[in-house]
Amino acid sequence: MAVKHERTRRKDSATMTQLTPGVAILLATLALAGCGGGSGGAAQGSAQFQPLGFVAGLGYSEATAVSADGAAVAGTAKDAQGLPLAFRWSQAGGAQSLGLLTGGTRSTATAISSDGSVIAGFGDISVAPLGGTTGLRWTAAAGMEPLPRLGSSSMCAANGLSGDGSVAVGTCLLSNNTAFRWTASGLVGLGQYGGGLGAASSATAVSRDGAVTAGAGNPRLAGAMAWVGTSPVFLGLLGAGDQYASATALSSDGTVIAGMSIDSASVSHVFLWTAAGGMQRVPNPPGAVSGSVPAGISDTGLVVGWAITAGGEVAVIGTSGGGLQSLAEWLAREKGLALPPGWVLTRANAISPDGRFIAGAGTNPQGATEAWLLRID
């Protein structure tokens, strides 16, 4: 298990899989009119771009989650050896390290509560009987605390957090990946799906009230999934010939699910799912060689994530009707915002429910990976 974004969150926790490299890529993952079109009309509203800097002494940062009001951001820094360190950013305090679990050497932040007071993620720990990698939960009062693990698993990651921080969801590695749901009452496994020795599951996101979880069964055999409480809902694959599918993000009420499905040519396609409409494809942006990865969805219908192009990763934004496009180009056309010279937005990892705040990572003018926050009015 690589400790990701791997998120950053979806990048590192995804490497827990014992399945094929294609599955590892898959699991490494997350209504404003005019966001899809390229109408060329006058910019509507405005936007502000803010680099978030670094934890003191470090030179890498990636924002992975943002609070509902944009006042707090969770993310992951890296030291000179590339070891991840979870951090919390605020306007007053900047990027502050959240520390490590007892005896640990690395920590990753993957999710944040609506008010920014609770952060979830995963890290290594060396205190018996919890040696290995485990999910974690941080608050200012208690600091960083380990979550329990399923059975004999020594590799677990928390990937999603409810609005009040009382529910965490994630994945533990048993015989195969197994999704879990945690509350103060304990941790519950969500089962394995896909049949036979390949049965598996993973959880990547949870709704604001903690009632709906998104993820996958065996992403090849069962495809994308959701759970209402602990009851499974099978979303399947986007196309009949697709290789894998996983749900990666939810609207705050859990009624709209975003995910990705990889076709027979190994190109990933973003989908949005509703109970009424099923899976609907969100077209990839021009130049997406290997497709796109959705990381977040707002209640206004905006999807954010990144596309994989010949030139590298590019942060994207879009809707089901308009398709995905470069976030930087959308900001310039729709909001009249030109990024500071030298900045390239590579990943949009999170969006607030109202669509006003987007957080992610990019390459700054000095060539370093740095977290950023957008405010959109």
Beta strands, then each sheet from edge to edge (+ up, - down):
strand 1: 47-53
strand 2: 61-66
strand 3: 72-78
strand 4: 84-90
strand 5: 94-97
strand 6: 107-112
strand 7: 118-125
strand 8: 132-139
strand 9: 143-146
strand 10: 156-161
strand 11: 168-173
strand 12: 177-183
strand 13: 186-189
strand 14: 201-206
strand 15: 212-217
strand 16: 224-228
strand 17: 231-236
strand 18: 244-250
strand 19: 257-262
strand 20: 268-274
strand 21: 278-282
strand 22: 288-297
strand 23: 303-309
strand 24: 312-319
strand 25: 323-326
strand 26: 344-351
strand 27: 357-363
strand 28: 369-376
sheet 1: 1+ 28- 27+ 26-
sheet 2: 2+ 3- 4+ 5-
sheet 3: 6+ 7- 8+ 9-
sheet 4: 10+ 11- 12+ 13-
sheet 5: 14+ 15- 16+ 17-
sheet 6: 18+ 19- 20+ 21-
sheet 7: 22+ 23- 24+ 25-
end
